[in-house]
């Protein structure tokens, strides 16, 4: 069978210390497999009852608990407002939190602007200060989608306040006992798991080492569960599939934006289509952990993948889904050259850089949380994947991101001026730009600083704030006054992506003096810093 072969190949295709997977149909387990080591140093093997950090898969369980305790989530809206005391705009509602339509900047990304070292402790006090200090939103709630982990932390905190019970107790009462998830628990402290399971960083080439995490997660990513627990969840979903009031039917019900446009995310679940089949699901990740689950209602098919290392759990789940559906995944034709409209752009609404180039034979877009691969349609002259479409015009490139409910015209900006020495005038302008960019910049909203330093002719930058002093990173030039500050590691599973630094000049000054910089990444954008030194 294709499914047997796909599972046989999984551990080799996505190598690491250990993992687990399962495929179910009509509530019955077609395949269940565990391999490798839950703790390689202590030689503890992976079993179906090994506890695993589900991370962001927690979000659907948080929303399930919310709907169980408060069938009308709007009764909690005032509590959301109370937890954002500094907010100068209309607060998002509880449902905006559930659907990642709140407009809040992700608090793990904002923590990096506060100078947090990547292995720093981050517990309830730090979370309250970062979230409570929010003064502005990225967009009007309900009009856009943007992932923000604290949306779900706020829900779990409010549930505790309103019920007088701990979130772990609420999960157990509302979900675990009801579903038969006997091993599951709230494992909020990421430093250790009760059964000594470890998450690992590294590769087969460099070796693996236990990942160190020191953050405290609750409703955003705190769930600990075994493969058997997740099999029980999938069986519960299938058993209750025909009940219109069932928990998963309510979680996976259609969701819209404020203007009525269907949304691809709601109640902690992503709604996607692959291989012409619609499904719901979610991934989970922390440094050392990767997981993914999905459910295809028309086929009554569930796929589960859990790694205690950094391999692509989403890709593995798609491999198993294709095999379970009996679908051959054809190889994508490799591009030999990027289209003439590839290059560097700025997106006007967010102020973020968008870079289009060729990578491993596919067109690559670097704009959102992570790089996207797109297929180029040579006949139409466009490029697209399941969620994003690029269409070049004489004025720029139209970018449509359906998940984010966004369509905008990318404006071309000058590519890296150092890449082509024939651009002498541009290189001269960029060189002048580089000499007057170093300095200190302060964001009044966050009370944080960005420092740019010229170290031997190379620009470096870092953030600092109440959480500490971030590491200096080499800046990359996109255009004379547009630079990127990489964030290769962050508090949670992946970096927020490159930070766009768009420097602002005083146009009334004959010398065009630099007076500030707008800083942003997809998870936390549109923050203005003024020059202070």
N, C-alpha and C positions, 0 to 999 in steps of 0.2 A: 504493500500500500504506500501511496505517496506520503501519507501522514506519518507512518512508521519511519520511512526514510528521512523525512524532514526532521523528526525528533532525534533520530540517530545522529544527524549532522549538526544539531544545535550546539552541543558543547564544543565542537571543533570550530564551527563557524563563528561562535561568540565566546572565545576562550577566557577562562578566569578560574578563580578558586572553586566556585560551586554555583549551583542553581537548581531551579525546579520549574516544571511546566505542566500544564494539563489542557486537554481539549475535551469539551463536553458537548453532547447534542441530545436534545429532548430530556435534559436533566441527567443523562447517563454519561459516565466517564468513558470516552473513547480511548484516551491515552493519558497516563499519569507517569511522570518521570522525575526523579531527583538524581543529582550526581555531585561528586566533588565534596568540598569541605566547607562546613559552616564556620569552622575555626581551624585554619590550616596549621597554626602553631601547636594547638592542643589536640589536633587530629580528631576533631568532632565532625562526623559526617553529616551531610545534608540529608534530612528525612522529610516525609510529608508533614511532620509535626514541628519542624524547625521554625522558630520565630523569625520573621522577616520584616524589615522596615518597609511598609507600603508607601510611605511618604505622601505624595499628593493624591494618591488614590483615596486617602482619608477624606478628601473634600466631599465626595458623594455620600459618605457615611455621616459627615457633619450635617449635610442638608437633609439626609434621611431622619436624623435625630430631631432636627428642627421641625420637620413636617409632622413627626410623630407627637412632639410635645406641643407644637403650636401650628395646627392645620392652616391658620391664616397668619403667615409670617409678618404681615403689616402691623400687627399689634406690638411689635418690637421696634418699630421705626424710631420712636423717641429715644430709645436706648442707644441707637446708632449715633444720633445727634449728640447725646450726652458724652459719648466717648471720643468726640472730635471737637473739644472745647474751643480750639483756636481757629476752626474753619470759618473763613470769611464768605463762603458761598453756601448755596442750598445743599444740605447734606444728602447723601445717597440713602435709599431705602434698604430694607433688609433683602428684598428681592434683587436689587441692584448688586448687593454683595454676592448673593447666590449665583448670579449670572456673569460675574466679572465685568459688570457694566458700571461700576461705582465711580470711576474716574480717579481713584486713589493711586498714588505712586507706590509701587511695590516696596514694602519696608525692608526687605533684604537688600535691594538695590540702594535705597536711601541710606542704609547703614554703611555702605561703602563710602558714600559721600561724607559721612560723619567720621571717616578715618578708621573704621574697624579693621583690625588685622583679621586675616581669614580664619585663624584658629582661636579667635577671641571668644570668651563666654558671651552669650547673648540670651538672657532670660527674661522673666516677666517685666522687671523694672526697665530694662533697655527697650523692650517692645512698647511698653506704655509711653515712654518718652518720645520715641520715634513716631508712633501713630498719633499720640496726643498733640504733637507739634505741627500737624498738618494744617496749613493755612489756605492752600489753593488746590484745585483739582486739575487733572490733565485735560478733562473734557466734561461737558455737562452730563451728569448721570443718565444712562439709558440711551445715549446717542452713539457710543462706540464700545468696543470690547478691548480690554487690556488686562492681562493677567496680573493679579495682585494677591499675594498669599494672605495678607492681613484681612482681606475680606472674610475669610473663613475663620481666622483667629478671633475676629470681632464677634462672629456668630457664636462660637463656642464660649467665649467670655460672657456674652449676654445671656446665653442659656444657663450658665452657672448662676449668674446673678438672679435671674427670674425664678429659677426652680429651687435654689438653695442646695443643689446637689453638684458634686464634681462632674466634670465632663466625662471622665472615665466611667463613673457610675451610670451616667446617662446613656453612654454608648452600650454598656452592658445590658441595661434594662430595656432600651429601645430596639437594639439591633442584635447583639451577640446571643442573648438567651433565646430570643425569638427565632433566630435563623439557625442556631446550632453551631455557632462559631466558638468552640470550647477553648481554644488556645488564645484567642484574641484578647488584646488589652490596649490601653492607652500607654504607649512607651514614649512619653514626651521628652525625657532626657536622652539626648542622642549620644551620650558618652558610652553607654553600654546597654546590652540587651540582657534580660534575665537568664537566658539559656546560654550566654557567652558567644552567641553568633557574632561574627565580625563582618564589616564591609571593607573592601580592599580597593586600593588605588594601584595603578601601574599597568603594565602590558607584559605579554610573555617574553618580549625582548629585554625589557628593563627589569623585570621581576615585579612581584606584588608585595605591597606592605599594607598593614592595617591603617585605614583612614581614621583621622582624628577629627571628631566633631564635638562642639561644646555649646550647642544651641538648644533651646527649649521650644518644642513645637507642641501645639494643641490641635485645634480644629483644622488647621491648615495642612498638617502633615504628620501627626503624631501616632498614627495607627501602627501597631505591631500585630502581625497575624501569620499563620502558617498556610501552606498550600492547601491543607485540608479545610481550614477556615474559609478560604476563598472558593474552594469547590462547593462548600455549603452555601455560600452567598450566590453562586451561579445557579445552584439547584433551586434555591428560594426564588430567584428571579423567574426561572422557567415554570415553577409550580404555580406562581401567582400571575402568570402572564395574561390570563384572560379576565382578571379582575380589574375593572377600570379604576377602582380606588386603591389598588395595590401600591405598595411603597415605590417599587421601581418604575411602575407605569407613571406615577406622579413625578418622579425624578426625571424621567426621559420624555415627558410631555413637551410639545412644541413651545418654544420660547421666542419672543420677538424683541426688537429694539423699540424705542419710543414711537418711531414712525410706522410701525407695523411690519417692518422687514424681518423675515425669519432670521434668528440668531443660531449660530453653530455651537453655542455653549450655553449650558444652563444647569443649575442645581448640582454643580460639581461634576458634570458629565459633558464630554465633547460629543457632538453629533457629526459623523463623517460618512463618506461613501468611498468605498474602494472595491474594485472588481465588480462594479455595478450592484453592490450590496450596501444598503445603509446599515450603520451600526452605531452603538454608543459605547463609550469607554473612557479610559484615562490612563495616563502614565504616572509614574512616581520616581523620584530621584533625590538622592542626597549623596554627598561625597562618599563613595564606596558602595552605593546601592542603585539598582535600576530595576524597574518593574513595569508591566503593562497588562491591562485586562480589557477585553471587549466582548460585546454581545450583539449578535446578528439576529434580530427578532424573526425575520421571515424564515430563517433556517433553524431557529432555536439552537443556535451555535454559540458557544463560549470558548474563549482562548485566554489562557493565563501564562505569563512568563515572569520569572523572578530570578534576578542575578544578585549575588553579593559582590559585584564588581561593576566596572563602568562600561560594559558593552551595551550595544544598542538594543534595548529590550523592545522598543517599538518595531524596529526592523525584524527582530526575531518573531514577534507576534504576527506581523504581516506575512512572514514566511509560513508560519503554521496555518494562518487563515487561508492562504492560497492553497496549501496542501489539503486542508480539510474540505475546501470547495472543489478540489480536483482541477485547479487552474494552474497552467504553466505561466510563469512570469517571464515574458520575453525579454531578452537583453535590450537595453536602450542603445540606439545608434550613437556612436561616439562622434562628437563634433571635432573637427580639425582646426577650426578657427572661430573666434568670437565674432559676432555680427558687428558692423561698423558703429552701431549705437551703444555698444558696451562702453563703460567708463564710470566716472564719478558724478553723482547728482546730489542735489539737496531736495528734501521733501518739505514743502512750505508750511504745512500745518504743524508738524512736529519739530521742524528745524533740524532733523537728523540727516546724516549722510546716507546715501544709498549707493552701493557699489555693485556694478554688474560686470562679471568677468567669466572666464572659462576655467573650469576646474574638473579634472578627471573626465574630460570628454562631455561635460554637461555645462549648461549655463548656470551660473551661481549668482544669487541675489543676497547681498549682505545688508540687511536693513533692520529686521526685527530682532527677536530674542536670539535666534540662531540663524545660520546661513541656510538658504533654501535652494534646492535644485529645481530647475525648470527645463521642460522640453521645448526646443525651438521648432516652430512650424515654419519651414523655409518658404512654403507657398504663401502663407498669410503674412509672414514677416513678424510674427508675434511669438511670445514665449509664455508658457503656463505650466502650472501643476494643479493639484486638486483645489487649492485655495487662493492662489495668486496668479494674476495675469499681467503681462507687460506688453504694451503696444506703443512702438515708437512713432512719433510725429515730427514735424519740422520744428516744433517748439520745445520738444523734450520727449519724455516717455510717460505715457499714462500708466499708472500702477493701480490695480484694483486688488484689494485684499478683502475677500468676502467675509472671512472670519471676523476681521476687525471692523467691518461695516465702513470701509474707507475706500474712496477713489480720489486720486489726486494726480496732478501733473508734476512729475519730477523735472526739476530744472538743472540742466547740465552745469557743472562747475568744472574749473580747470583740473585736470588730472595732476597727479604728483609732478611738480615742476622739475624735480631732480631726475625723473625717469628719462627725459629726452633732452640732451644738451643743446639741441637745435633751437629750443624755445628760450633763446637768450634773454629776451625782454621779460618773459614770465619768470625765468629763473632769478633775474635781478630783483624783480618785485618780491618774489618769495624770500629771497635772501634778506632784503630789508625788513620784511614782515617777521622773519625769524629773529632778527636782532632786537625788535621792540616788543616781542610777546612776553619774555620772561618777567616775572613779578608775582605779587600776591593779589588774589581776587577773593572777595567775600560775598557770600549769599546771605542776605538779611533774613530771608524766609526760614532757612535751616540753621542759621548761625554756624556756618561751616566755611572753610577756606579751600581754595585751589591754589597750589603753588607751581609755577612754571620756572624751571632753571635751565640755563644754557651750560652744559657740562662738556667743555672741549669741543664746542661747535655743534653739539647734538642737544635737542630739546628733550627734557624729561618733565613729567608732571606727577602730582600726587594730591590726594584729598586729606583733609584733617578736620576733626570736630570733637564732640564730647566722647566719642568712642575710641579716639586715639589718633595716630598718625599713619596714614597709609604708605605703602611702599612706592618708591619712585619707579615709574615706568617710562620707557622710551615712547615719544610721540611719533605719530605717522602723519605726514602731510598729505591732505587730500586736495587742497587749494591753498593759495597764499594765506587766507585767514580762516581756513577750516582744517582742523587737525583732529586726530583720533588718539584717545588715551585708552590703551587696552586694559581690560580687567580679567586676566587669565584665570583667576580664582576668586571665589566669593564665599560668604558664610554658608550658603546652602549648596545645592548639587552642582550648579554650573555658574559661570560668570554672567552678569547681566548683559554682556556683550561690550563692544567698544563704545566708549563715551565719545560723542561728538562734542568738540569744543569749537564753537563758532564765535570768533572774536569780533567785537564791535568797536568801530572807530568814530571819533568825533569829526563829522563831515564838515563842520565849520572851522576846524583847525587846519591851516595850510599843510601841516605835516601829517594830518590824518592820525592823530594820536590814539592809541588803543585805550579805551575807557572801560571795557568790560568784556565778559565772555558768557555766552549762553551754553549751559551744560545739559546734556541729556543722553539717555539711552532709551530703548523701546519701553522698558519697564518703569522708567522714571525720567520724564523729559520736561523741557521748558523751564529750567531753573536759571535765573539770572544772577550772575556774579558781577560785582563792581570792583574796579581796580582800586587797591588800597596801598600799593607799594610796588 
